[in-house]
Amino acid sequence: MNTAAAEPVSHSLKGARRWVVKVGSSLVTDGGKGLDATAIATWSEQIAALIEGGAEVVMVSSGAIAEGVKRLGWRKRPTGIPELQAAAAVGQMGLVHMYESQLKERGLASAQILLTHADMADRERYLNARATLLTLLRMRVVPVVNENDTVVTDEIKVGDNDTLGALVANLIEADAYVILTDQPGLYTADPRKNPDAQFVHEAQAGRPELEAMAGGAGSSVGTGGMLTKILAARRAAGSGTSTVIAWGREPDVLPRLARGEAIGTHLYAATAKHAARKQWMANHLQLRGRITVDDGAVRQLVSGGKSLLPIGVTQVVGEFQRGDVIAVCAPGGQEIARGLVNYASAECRLIARKPSSQIAALLGHAQEPELIHRDNLTVVGGG
């Protein structure tokens, strides 16, 4: 672990292509005084620079409830769910319009994405959200993500946008997760109380001592403190995403991070992104069914790293839904791969041995041309 007196930082975000950037309420709303147009313009400018350099960026922005509280004339943030939902509904209008106008000035289109924990837990909704986000990124559109506070309940509430950002990083397999906050990063102790506290430049995400260092919430505007950021970094690392916690007012913080500069606290993932996702699918215990493929499909999957198309499927066994993890077997029955399926078992039986161009005619809709996309498929066993 690198502190102020240790060796220089050895990890960086240089070369990161897919970014999730989370901005906290205290920054977006200027400490709760209402949306800060200048700050949002600054981050929009930096996002434009990243995209111009070939990056893909998802913005996770707090601020809807804080802006709603201001617009409704309330003196403080409420605690009741119905009041929070009302504030979010009012504030979301201004927040989205602000990002849309600022990004548009820089030649970028934007999109609003509202998510709940249920969207991540349900495999079909997970796939739908993932497909939407990845499509927007391919179109050079900036998704602006927030928790769907207008309909959320205690049971499905993500709870803070630090966690939501980590879930989005998992969802799209981001290379980098940047949490912009009103603190410069993590210290070994609360520097406001302990003058001997040292700044942590770098550490492996998920180390237990990091949680001990993190204090409580430092602002009355948002819901997250440093602890939620440390826990979010651990969650992001599960899919191989490294996290940086940095001061949101740092000049050109995003382009400088992209150039490899050491800013804030870098919590790096111990497992590479590709390996982390493959390991998750390979170890998945709840296989819902299996399909058998022909020899040509086996070669394409094992040697070519291709997606599985319906034309290569010869048999469908079991009952499963879109988004379930299923096994892919060779003609002899040996499992060669597993992955997240794009169609339910009944639909798979209808389109098996058929070219992808016929999916829409056979089913009346076409979710994807692939039965299992290569990004959602891992070779296992002897493959």
Buried (B, 14 or more C-beta within 10 A) or exposed (E): BBBEEEEEBEBBBEEBBBBBBBBBBBBBBBBBEBBBEEBBBBBBBBBBBBBEEEBBBBBBBBBBBBBBBBBEEEEEBBEEEEBBBBBBBBBBEBBBEBBBBBBEEBEBEBBBBBBBBBBBEBBBBBBBBBBEBBEBBEEEBBBBBBBBBBEBEEEBBBBBBBBBBBBBBBBBBBBBBBBBBBBBBBBBBBBEEEEEBBBBBBBBBBBEEBEEBBBEBBBEBBBBBBBBBBBBBBBBBBBBBBBBBBBBEBEBBBBBBBEEBBBBBBBBBEBEBEEBBBBBBBEBEEBBBBBBBBEEBBEBBBEEEBBBBBBBBBBBEBEBBBBBBBBBBBEEEEBBBBBBBBBBBEBBEBBBEBEBEBBEEEBEEBBBBBBBBBBBBBBBBEB
